[in-house]
Amino acid sequence: MSFALYLVGFLLIIAGVAWALLTVGVAMIKIAITCVILLGVAVLSGVVKTRPKDPPKGT
């Protein structure tokens, strides 16, 4: 799976979470903080999942 596809999926999840928090009545600053944290988690996990494996070291 490519990094871009992984990130698009995670952005949809973040948008859904933000919409749910807005509907419940959470303050905008808390929604923004939550989105930034989730975006950081998305980038970190996307890099780990889509990074190619290191080639074995030959002697």
GUGUSE-659010 format. One record per residue (C-alpha): residue in one letter; residue number from 1; x, y, z. Coordinates in steps of 0.001 Angstrom, whole numbers, plus 524288, in hexadecimal, padded with zeros to 5 digits. Layout:
N
+-----+-----+-------+-------+-------+
: res :   n :     u :     v :     w :
+-----+-----+-------+-------+-------+
:   a : NUM :     X :     Y :     Z :
...
+-----+-----+-------+-------+-------+
//
This chain:
59
+-----+-----+-------+-------+-------+
: res :   n :     u :     v :     w :
+-----+-----+-------+-------+-------+
:   m :   1 : 80000 : 80000 : 80000 :
:   s :   2 : 8054C : 80D6A : 7FCA1 :
:   f :   3 : 80781 : 81810 : 80692 :
:   a :   4 : 7FE1C : 8214E : 7FFAD :
:   l :   5 : 7F305 : 81778 : 80008 :
:   y :   6 : 7F5D5 : 8149F : 80E54 :
:   l :   7 : 7F5AD : 82325 : 8117E :
:   v :   8 : 7E8F4 : 82597 : 80A11 :
:   g :   9 : 7E241 : 81AD7 : 811C8 :
:   f :  10 : 7E732 : 8204C : 81E8C :
:   l :  11 : 7E2CD : 82E0F : 81AB6 :
:   l :  12 : 7D512 : 828C5 : 818CF :
:   i :  13 : 7D597 : 822F3 : 82671 :
:   i :  14 : 7DA85 : 82FD3 : 82C09 :
:   a :  15 : 7CF9C : 83740 : 82533 :
:   g :  16 : 7C586 : 82DEA : 82AD2 :
:   v :  17 : 7CAF9 : 82F64 : 83883 :
:   a :  18 : 7CB25 : 83E3D : 83734 :
:   w :  19 : 7BD21 : 83E47 : 83252 :
:   a :  20 : 7B8BE : 8359E : 83D97 :
:   l :  21 : 7BF99 : 83E46 : 84796 :
:   l :  22 : 7B996 : 84A62 : 84182 :
:   t :  23 : 7AC16 : 84436 : 841FF :
:   v :  24 : 7ADC0 : 840D0 : 85059 :
:   g :  25 : 7B192 : 84EE5 : 85360 :
:   v :  26 : 7BFFE : 84DD4 : 85694 :
:   a :  27 : 7C7B5 : 85A8C : 85614 :
:   m :  28 : 7CE7C : 85D7F : 8491D :
:   i :  29 : 7DC02 : 85E52 : 84F46 :
:   k :  30 : 7DA80 : 85087 : 854A8 :
:   i :  31 : 7D5FA : 84BB2 : 8475C :
:   a :  32 : 7E1C8 : 85211 : 840EC :
:   i :  33 : 7EB21 : 84C0C : 84AC9 :
:   t :  34 : 7E4F6 : 83EAF : 848BF :
:   c :  35 : 7E633 : 83FEA : 839FC :
:   v :  36 : 7F482 : 843D3 : 83ACD :
:   i :  37 : 7F784 : 8384E : 843B2 :
:   l :  38 : 7F045 : 82EDC : 83AC0 :
:   l :  39 : 7F755 : 8346C : 82EE7 :
:   g :  40 : 8045A : 831FD : 8359B :
:   v :  41 : 80059 : 8240F : 8388F :
:   a :  42 : 7FC1E : 82279 : 82A5D :
:   v :  43 : 80924 : 82705 : 824FF :
:   l :  44 : 81106 : 81EB3 : 82E5E :
:   s :  45 : 80934 : 8125E : 82C10 :
:   g :  46 : 80896 : 814E4 : 81D66 :
:   v :  47 : 8174B : 815DA : 81C78 :
:   v :  48 : 81908 : 80962 : 8243A :
:   k :  49 : 80EF8 : 801D0 : 81C43 :
:   t :  50 : 81354 : 80658 : 80EC2 :
:   r :  51 : 82207 : 80718 : 81084 :
:   p :  52 : 8293F : 7FD0D : 80845 :
:   k :  53 : 830AE : 7F2AE : 80FA0 :
:   d :  54 : 83F4E : 7F4C3 : 81149 :
:   p :  55 : 8476B : 7EB91 : 808FE :
:   p :  56 : 84F38 : 7E181 : 8108B :
:   k :  57 : 85D4F : 7E51D : 81305 :
:   g :  58 : 86666 : 7DC9E : 80B0C :
:   t :  59 : 87433 : 7D9B7 : 80F50 :
+-----+-----+-------+-------+-------+
//
